[in-house]
Amino acid sequence: MSARDTALSVLIACRRNGAWSDAALKQQLAKDRLDRRDAALATRLCASVLQNRLLLDEWISRYLKGKLSALQPVVLDVLRLAVCQLRFFDKLPPSAVVDEAVNQTKRLANPRAAGLVNGLLRAMLRDPSRLTLPEDLFIRYSHPRELVELLRENLGEEDLEALLACHNQAPAVYAQVNTLRTDGATLAAAFRAEGMEAEPHPWLPDCLLLSGGGVEQSAAFREGLFYVQDPAARLAVLALDPKPGDRVLDCCAAPGGKSFAAAIAMQNKGEITACDIHPHKLSLITAGAERLGICGLSVREQDASKPNPEWEGKFDRIIADVPCSGLGVIRKKPDIRYKALAPMEQLPELQRRILEAQASHLRPGGTLVYSTCTILRRENEAVVEAFLRDHPEFSPAAMELPGLGQIADGRKTLLPCREGTDGFFFAKLIKRND
């Protein structure tokens, strides 16, 4: 099984079953048992096709005699993958790309379609003059027009094109140092010994930027010396500022990164309750905590939108990283951009219910951080402002964070094109003692 075949299988699964590409890719890689290099190539191919799908379709249509909609879906999948390689993977021999695409078409479609694929790709190689970038941002950066307009409405023009371009770049991988067991310099040396590059993050302490692949297959991972987490999520925990001995609630905890960050900040002294509504995710949190040597962390199946009377006023600090549209992590999940937007309009109601429920669990004088991995105001500022209007006992709290400085109003939106993190929002709220 080749990397191209694996990538094509994932793209077909995403189209046929509405599967998320990261889950489909993980399943297909396990099935095909590619070596490290081919697995990395298959991963890059899948991401690149999804990141550029609308642009690839535009280019294909310029060389196609008929309509794009008349193509057999699997033939379009093959063409997208091949054109992507020809345009964005200059180290792959063009002749090999064409031959593989023709063979894939013969196996999955028919000989006549194979002739079409061969002719179109060779015409593209002979005359690449039609492979120019369109003016329309939504095609140039392969974001549906409705999504581009929504992002424009929330960001304005200044950051829009930079954000769209950033969504089509490969996201960095960050290792947060488990200071319960090691330090940054020692961990970086361990990575380099395994053939990976590791550099200190420019402004976030105890964070390494990784390259070289195979991060979770490394000895350092097995030994619990780090966990993978974007700097944005760690900043939300730094905003929470958990202290040794605190009682902390992570009400939407899976896959556990914020609970781990809190435990490490607390020096393994205190209590953390990590909750999720999905029971199977709780075992992942427990396994992660055991790998990292974290003590005092318990898991609980809990619907975050419903208050638990047993917990009223119990916790010193609560992090509510609520379900959201995910439009801040398009770099990591490129297929989010193609999902229907209408269902996302219902999310603020759920987010508000979660914030209301978790507020009851906080003791007077305690701190609550509300966070999302989206950049939409209706899921961020609007939810927090509505909550504050109804809860005068809460007020925003100023915070000072690495790389961001003083944030007087207690809320911050991060952008990948500006801060280099995931698109992310968090707000710090204090419950008055009186």
Phi, psi and omega in degrees: 000128181267165177299324180293320179293320178297314180299317180296319178300320179293316180298321178294318179297320179297319181288315186286320190251359185065025184289149171286136187297324182293320178291317180296321180294315180301316181294317182291322178297321178295322181289318187274343175054050178287154174286174188301317182293313181292325176297319178295320179294316178301320179296315180294322179296314179301312182298317184294320177297314181293323179293333187239020190301314181293322177293317178299318178297321178297315179295317179299317182297333180288341179250356184268133181285326179261200180270145179300322182294343180277348180289143170300134185307319181292329177294320177295322176301314180298315181295318179301315182296318182292313181296322177302316180294318181295327184268325191242355182236078189287350178273353178269128182299126182304321181297321179292324178297314181295313181301317180295319179297319179296316179295320178299319180295319178298321182287323190253344181234256180200163183300324180296317177295328178297323177295320178297314180298314180299313182295317182294315183292322180288326174296322178296320179290323180290321185225086181277009186296338181274359183269050178268161179276131179288158179288323183300126181298324186292328176276316182306318183251008174054054170238128178308145186305318181298323179291318178301317180294323178294317178293321177299318180298327183269333185250335192081184185280334191301315184258356191299302185295322178298322179292315179300316179296320181296326179299338182260012176259152179292129180287147175286159175249128183242133174256121174271125187290131174276091184288357171290339186233340185202187175229171186299317182295318180294319180294318178301319178296323178295320177297314182296327178295337178260013174086016178251152175268139180217120180235145178298140174299142186296336182219354180256117181296152175056041179220132181241138173270124187250151169208152180122349173077170176069027186301312184278359173262001185282158176296324180298325177291312180300326181278359176071033182275350181199168168224151182273127181198138176292146178305329181299315181294323178292324177300323178298323178288322176297326175295322177296325176058055180292143182245156175307134180092352180290157168256115188243138175244124172251100196277342175228070202277328188302140005273008170113355186303319181288324174298319179295316180299320179295316181299319180292318177298328181274003178059033178065025181236108182140191181233133176235127174252116182254121186242154170203153181279343182258113185302322184294339180281339181294324179295329177293320178295315180300316180297319179296318179296319179295319180298323183273354181073032182273132178252161173075015178253125176240151181250154183210130173284122187204136172277111186294343182277358181239126179294147177254112183303330180295337187258004186302122178065020188273327194261144176281324183215139181227135171246125179246087177268091198276158172303140185210182182289342178072016184286358174270350183241032178298330176303320185271333180232077189299336182283351175304325185298337183264358180284152180298138182275332186304314180299335181292339183293342180274350186296320181303329178296314178296317182298320179294320179297319179295315180298318177300313183296317184288332178300327181289341182273353186268136178285157172302136184087355182279171183241136176234132174247123175261131182215156175216163171252047174227168180240016181275129182298326183295335178264350186245267184303319184296321179295315181294317182295320178295320179297315181294326177297324183271350185228080180296345177286351177253148176214153176295150180237131176297153179212153175236124188230151177304136177078342183246336181076208182281130178240095191291324185271002174074018178215149184209134171252127179255144178235140179299328182279352183245303181266348181079012179255182166300157167291126193203152175224141169213150178227135181256124183235141179245137175265122185296148181291332185273000000 
